[in-house]
Amino acid sequence: MNAPSHLLPTLTAIREVMAEHILPLEPDFLNPHLGFRSLLPRLQQVRQHIKDRGLWAPHLPKTYGGMGLTLSEFAHISEELGRSPLGHYAFNCQAPDIGNMELLLAHATDEQKEKYFLPLARGDIRSCFSMTEPEYPGSNPAWLGAVAVKEADTYSISGHKWFTSSADGAAFAVVMAETDPHAEKYRRASMIIVPMDTPGLTLVRNVSVMGHTGEDYATHAEIRYENCRVPLKNLLGPEGEGFALAQERLGPGRIHHCMRWIGISERAFELMCQYAATRQVAPGKLLGEQGAVQGWIAESRAEINAARLLVLHTAEKIDAEGQYAARDDISLIKFYVAGILQRVLDRAIQVHGALGVTDDLPLAYWYRHERAARIYDGPDEVHKASVAKRIFQRYA
């Protein structure tokens, strides 16, 4: 499915920025002796350039400095940005901030918008989303150990979280905690805004992922909340609506992720094809002449094309009919595209041989960090089971 014609100039401009300003930063980002923090001064210059070109925050309304795109329009943008590990950050539409921006825009009070949303929309600060817990299964998000107890005019939050992505250097966290243990299970939790410098909040560590800890934005943190007190006015949305808000956040979020994965897959596919077309395995004999390699290329092309169509269809359905009507489609793209991403990356690494597992290319970085695509936002098995149950109900 081609992008709509009115988006073509925007996509061309984004490709220019990616080629001229973002891809050249990748070697330093992938260098374990440099990393993300060393890039921040240069990334800030790139971000200003993106603002000047009118390409900033494509998901946000124009009144807040964004491009005002629909979800299906943004899907095409997300694919282009996904071609680099730095793409979404440079354009201020990176997870978890994009989901927090959408939540704050829809549910924050005026005071919360002024204090948290607007600086986030400008790119002056970052945020994180603190939900996953090591002692409780992420596949059951209604079951949490973290609690928020009302004491006078404050919430006292206690709990243990991890994989709070990008907490290192963030200004605030959106924390999921149980506020009413006696309520119906999907109404027990609430979302609360917690500044990262609040006493009682301890960033224990940045969790090592397959041997890489990362720094600043490119991290996943373990956090402890120990009698961490914030004002009652820091409640985001109604009390007891934490689960509903999390689901609201995840619908568009899965479009964002899936199109980013397709961008990764396209970049991996291009690297695979370029290498196969130039690497000699014997004098005058190219790697791409091998039947196995040709099969991987053909399968990858078909799978990426199919995945894109499926995701864009889902994005258009959400725009037209809402998340509830598209709930089966949302689950389908989550496990289907995650599986294709893993297969394409694996084939690309195999084609590159020893080079594929080095950090001279982004393939190994993505292989390490995107294996979790089949786990976060609901593991594959949960999405498959929920879709299958709804299908069975239609036949029962």
N, C-alpha and C positions, 0 to 999 in steps of 0.2 A: 504494500500500500504506500503510494508516494505521498509526500507531504503536500498539504494544500498549497496552491500557487502563491497565496498571500504571505506564506511563511518562508518562501524560498530566499528572498533577500536577507532575512534574519538568519537563516541557516548558513548562508554564504558568509555573512559577517562573523558568525560564531566559529566557523571553520578557519577563517583567517586568524582570529584571535588565538585559537587553539594551536595552530601551526606556528605562529610567530612568537607567542608569548608563554604558552603553557607547556607544550611538549619539550621545549629546551630546558625546562626546570626538572624534568623527570630524572635525569641521571643523578642529580644531587639529592633528590627526594629518596631515591632507591639506595643511595650510598649510606651504609650503616654508620659511618663516621660523621655524617652531616645531618640528614634527616629533615623533618618538617620544620622545626623551629628555625633552622638556618635559612629557610626560604621566606620567612615571614616578611622581611623588608621588601623583597622583590615581589612577593605575592600582593602586598599592599599596593604597590605601583600598578600591577596588572589589574587589580580590582578597581582602582581609580580609572584606568583606561577603559575598562568595561562599562563603568558608570557613564563616562563621557560619551561612549558610543550608543548609549540607550539600551544596553543589553542586560542590565542589572536585575536580579531577582525576578526571573520570568514568571514565576508563580504568583507574585503579589499584584494587587490592583495598582493602577498607575498613580492613584492618590497617595500611595505610600512608597513611591519611587520605583515600582516594579513595571513589568511589561503588560500586565493584565491579561495573560493568556488563559484560555480554558485548559482543563486537564488534558484533553486530547491534543491540543496544540502543544502544551508543555511536554507531552510524551516524546514528540519528535526532537525537541531541544535536549531532553534528558539523554536520549541516545547519543547525540553528538558529544555531550559533556562526559558521558561515561567512557569515552575512548581514552581518557587519562585519569589516573587516580586523583588528580588535582582539579579536574574540570568543574565539578559541582561546587567545590569550595570557592573557586575563583569567581563564580557567578552568584554566590550567596544563595544557593538553593541546595545545600548539602544537608544530609541527615546527620544528626537528629534535629538540626535547627529548622529545617523546612516544615517538619511536622509540628514543632512547637509554635512556629509562626502562624500556621494555619489554625491551631487550637486557640492561641491568644487572640487572633483576629476575630474568631467566631464567638469566643466565650469570655474574654477578659473584661474586667471593669475598665472604665476610663482611666482610673489611676494605674491599674496594671498595664494597660497599653502604653501609657506615657513612660512608665518606669522600665518596662521589660520589652514590650513588642517593638516600639519605635527604634530603640538602639539596636535591636536584633535585625530589624528590617534595613537599617542603614549599614549594617556590618560592623558596627562599633564594638559589639560584644558577641560572644558565643554562649550557647546553652547546652544542657544535656537532659536526657529523659531517664529517670531512675525508677525502673520497674522490676527488672529481673533479679531474682534472689537465688543464692547458691543452695539454700536449704529447701526450696520449693520448686516444683517443676514449672518451667516457662510454658509448657503445653497446657497448663491449667491456670490462666491468668486471673481467675476469680479467687484463687487460693493464695493469699499473701501472709507473710509473717510480720511485715512492717505495720505498726499501728500509729495513729495520730489521735491523742487524747486531748479533749478540750480542758484547759486549765485557765480559768479567768478569761482573759481576752486573747489567749494564745492557743495554738496547737503544740503539744509536746510530741515530737516524732521520735520513735525508736525503731530501728530495723537494720537489716544487713542486706546490702545490694551489691551486685556486681554486673559486669558488662554494661555499666553506665557509660556509653560511648561518648568520647570527647569531653569528659568531665575535667580533664587536665587543662587548666586555663580558661574554663567556662566561668561565666558570671553568675549563673543560677541554674538550678535543677528543677524540673517538674517531677515531683515525687508522687508515686502511687502508694497510698497507705490506707489501711483499714480504719474507718472512722465509726462504723457501727457494726460490731460483731454479731448482733442479733437480727440484722436485716436479712431480707432475701439475698441469696449469695451474689447475685449480680448487682446489688445495691449496697454492698458493704464498704467498698473502697471509694476514695475521693482523690482528686489531684490537687496538690498543694505546691505553690511556688516557694522554693527555698534558696536564698542567696548562698553561694558557695562559701562565703566567709562567716556564715552563721556558727556561733559556738555550739559544739556538739556534733558538727559534721566533720568527719575525718576521711580524707581521701587516703585509704590504706596503701594502695599501690596501683600502678598500671599493670593490668594482667598481661602476662606474656602469651602471645598467640603463635603457636608453632615456632617458638624460639625468638619472636620479635615483640618487644615491649612497646616500641613507638614512643612518641612524645607529642605533647600539646594536642592538636585536633585529632591526630592519627593514633588514638588510644582507646582502650576499654578499661574503665576503672572499677576497682572494688571500693565501696564506700560504707562506712558505718554511721548511722544516725543514733546518737545516745542522748536522750532528753533534749533534742534539738528543737528550740522554740522559735516559732514564727507567729506573727499576728494572724488572727482569724481572717482578716481581709486578704490574706494570701491564698485563700481557697480559690481554685480556678474552676469556674462553673459551679453548678449546684452540688451540695454535699450528697454523697451516695451515687454520683454519676460518673465516677472514675472509670468503671468498666465501659460504659457507653461512649465516653469521650475517647478512650483508648481504641475502641473499634472504629470510631469516626476518623481517628488519626490514621489508622492502618489502611483504610480503603484506598485513598489517593496515594498513601505511602507505598503500597505494593505496585502501583503503576510507576511511581518514581524509580523504585528499585528494579523492577523488571526491565524498564527501558534502559536504565544504566547498565544492567547485565547484558542487554543486547548490544549496547555500545562497546562493552568490553569484548564480547564475542566477535564483533566486527573487526575490532583492532587485532585480536588474536588471529582471526581468519586471514587478514591481510598480511600479518607477519609470517604466518605459516605458508601462504602462497608465494610471497616474495622469496622466502628462503628456499622453498622447494623448486622455484624456477631458476635459481642461481647457484645453488650448492651442488657441486660435482661430487659424486660418490666414487667415480673412476674417471680417468681422462675422457672427456667428451660425453660423459653419461650423467644426466641430471637426476637429483633426488626425486623430482616431480614425475619422472618416468616410471617410478615404482608403482605397481598396481595398488598396493596397500595405501600409499599416500594419496593416490587419485581417489580411492574410495573415501578416505577421511575428508578430503576437500569437498567431494560431491555431497556426502552426508551432512557436513557442517553447513554448506550453503542452503540445503533444503530445510534443515532444522532452524536456522536463524530466520529465514524468510517466514516460516510457519509461525515461529514465536512472535515475530513482530506483528503479523496480522492478528494474532490472538490478543495481544496486549492492546493494540490500537482499537480493536473492536470493543474490548472491555472498557477502555477509557471513554469511548464515545457513548457507551451504554450508561456509564456513571453520569456523564454530563447530561444525557437526555432523560434518564429514568431514576437516577439516584443509586446509592450504594446497595440498598436492600435488594433492589431488582437485579443487581449485578453480582450478588454474593457468590453464586456458583462460579461465575466467570473469574472473580477475584481469586478464589481458591485455586482454580485451574491454572491460571497464569503463574501463581506463586510456585507450585511444585514443578510445572512443566518447564518454565524458563530457567529455574534454578538448575534443573537437571541438564538442560542443554548447555548452559554456561559451563558446568563442570566438564562435560564431554568435550566441548570445543577447546577449552583450555588444556585439557589432558592431551588431545591430539596435537595441538600446537607445540606443546612442550616436547612431545615424542618426536615430532618432525625436526625440531631444532637440536635434538640430541643433548649433549652436555651443555651447550649454550642455553638451552631452555630452562635449566634449573639454576642458572646464575641470576644475579641482579643486574646484569648488563641489559636485560630486557625487562619489561614489566610483567611478563608471564608468571614468573615464580611468585612475585608479590601478590598477584591476583589469586593464584592457586592457593596460597596460604590463607589469605584473608577472605576470599569469597567461597571457600568450602562451607562456611557458616551460612551461606544463602539457603541451604536446605534445612536450616535449624531455626534461625531467628524469624520473628513475625509468624510463628507457628511452624513446626516441623512438617515436612512433606506428608508424613503418615497421618497427621491430624487433618490436614486439608483434604487428603484423599478420602478419609473416612467420612468427613462431614459432607462432602459432595455426594459420595455414594449413598449415604443415608437419605439425603433429600431426593435423589433420583429414585431410590426404592419406594419412597413415600408416594411418588407419582404413579407408581405401578401397583401399589397395594390396593 
